[in-house]
Amino acid sequence: MTYKITEFAKLLGVTADTLRRWDREGKLVPSKTMGGHRIYTDLDFQKALRITVDKKPKRAVIYCRVSSPNQKDDLRSQVEAMELFALGRGMITETITEIGGGMNFTRKKLLQLLTDIINGDIGTVVVAHKDRLARFGFELIENIAVQYGCEIIVVNAERLSPQQEMVEDLMSIIHTFSCRLNGLRKYKKAKDLIDIEASAQDTDISE
């Protein structure tokens, strides 16, 4: 589908003069008719959306997490330290706090944070330590953030990363693999029984 400049401007919620300026600056160069009139397409619309998203002021966010409700004092200390760090850098931030395990990638606020990053709403995320975002897989989250123009600042405050949480997360991993091994043993035992029964039936038939 194609659009004239006035139609396209209305669709985007900008002025025709803005589209002409984007054309001059090389940000969004549409095709033109023999008479020099600009013609926009759906592909131009996708490009224009990216331009408007990039123009929006991005938020700076502090993300703080602990694993359990009984760590509220740790959470409070984490928030105070990160807010002091942001203030020292002259950053205007909002603070997100969450209670949930570092191995849990379905945390509601973490998922919303990632959604906001992908939507271009967040430009900076401040965390005390990598494991506040995720015990494992921080590099993946960071890579996603970079792709969408977001910087993750890791203050690396080790004292704000409770060792007990690491022990609990490691125990969770061991428990998961232990359950899988038990499942494999049960599967193998059941399979062996089926094979024995099948072999016995074959023997009866041959006799």
Phi, psi and omega in degrees: 000142180243156183225145169281165186300321180292321179294317183292321179297318179294321179297322182275340184081028176236177179268161177297326178297324177296317179296320178296320179295317177299324178295313180297324182278353180081010180285321180213099184254108181277170172284162183228150178282174178301331180274001177089010179279138181284136177234125182252151181239178177296328177295320176297327180296317178297319178296319181295323178299319179296322179296316182291325177294317181295336181280339183292139174295133183264147182278153170250130189232138170260129178244121179236140183216144166228166186276328186221158181299334181283004177255026184298326177295320176297320180295318180297317179296321179298315180297313181300317181294317182289323178292324176294320177298313181296320179298320179296335178265002180073024182270137173264113188234166167241153185247130176249126176244145182212145175248118182175155182291148179291345177270354183268109181268006179253017176302131187302313184285329175296315180297321178293322177300313180296321178298316180293325177296312181296327179282357178082016183272339185241130181254339182214136174235128179251127177228152180291321183205157182307320186288355174291328175278311180199138179298316174230148178096013179302319183300325178295314178298318180297319180297319178298316181300315181299320180299334182249024172073030180244135178258133174256118179262118179258111181290335178066040176278090184301326183293343179264013177243088187306130180294328180300324178298318180298318179299315181296319180294319178295321176297324178296319178296314180300317180298318180299311181290328177297317178298321180293319179295319178297321178296319178295321179297316180296320179297315181296319179297316179295320180295319179297320179296318178297318180297320180295316180296319179296320180294321180295319179296320179296322179294318179298318181295317182292333179282000000 
